[in-house]
Amino acid sequence: MPTPVATIANLTATGDVIIGPGALTTMVKGLPVACMGDAVAGPLCVAGVITMTTAINKLAKGRPTACLGSIVTGVSPIGIPISTAVLVCPNVNEIV
């Protein structure tokens, strides 16, 4: 099922923010598209990376694009491994 594409500054289920670098040449609503391997940081995930996406055939700068439900794995501020999903993708006009 198609899902909205994630961009830099979208949030995960834990309130962490996708910080990039993204695909600077592929823009959605003025923001770079988030891709697998982009960094995620916030109050519950200080060292996170987008590790899995369902949009493996939609590439931006040679990397699969992130979308609603893409998995983020990282470490909490106290060192506990954490896994969360991209939850807030207001880019409903762009579907992958």
BELGINOR-V877427 format. One record per pair of residues at least 12 apart in sequence whose C-alpha atoms are under 6 Angstrom apart, sorted by the first residue. I is the first residue (numbers start at 0). GAP is how many residues later the second one is. D is the distance in whole Angstrom. If there is no record, write none. Layout:
I|GAP|D / I|GAP|D
This chain:
1|93|6 / 1|94|5 / 2|65|6 / 2|92|5 / 2|93|6 / 3|63|6 / 3|64|6 / 3|87|6 / 3|88|5 / 3|90|6 / 3|91|5 / 4|62|4 / 4|89|6 / 4|90|6 / 5|28|6 / 5|60|5 / 5|61|5 / 5|83|5 / 6|25|6 / 6|26|4 / 6|27|5 / 7|12|6 / 7|24|6 / 7|26|5 / 9|78|6 / 9|79|6 / 10|77|5 / 11|73|5 / 11|74|4 / 11|75|5 / 12|72|6 / 12|74|5 / 15|25|5 / 15|26|4 / 16|23|6 / 16|24|6 / 16|25|6 / 17|22|4 / 18|20|6 / 18|21|6 / 19|18|5 / 19|19|5 / 21|12|4 / 21|13|6 / 22|37|6 / 22|38|6 / 33|31|6 / 33|32|5 / 34|29|6 / 34|30|4 / 34|31|5 / 35|14|5 / 35|15|6 / 35|28|6 / 35|30|6 / 36|12|6 / 36|13|5 / 37|12|6 / 43|32|5 / 44|29|6 / 44|30|5 / 44|31|5 / 45|30|6 / 45|31|6 / 46|27|5 / 46|28|5 / 47|25|5 / 47|26|4 / 48|23|6 / 48|24|6 / 49|21|6 / 49|22|4 / 50|20|6 / 50|21|6 / 51|18|6 / 51|19|5 / 52|13|6 / 52|17|4 / 67|18|5 / 67|19|6 / 68|16|5 / 68|17|5 / 69|15|5 / 69|16|5 / 70|13|6 / 70|14|5 / 71|12|5 / 71|13|6
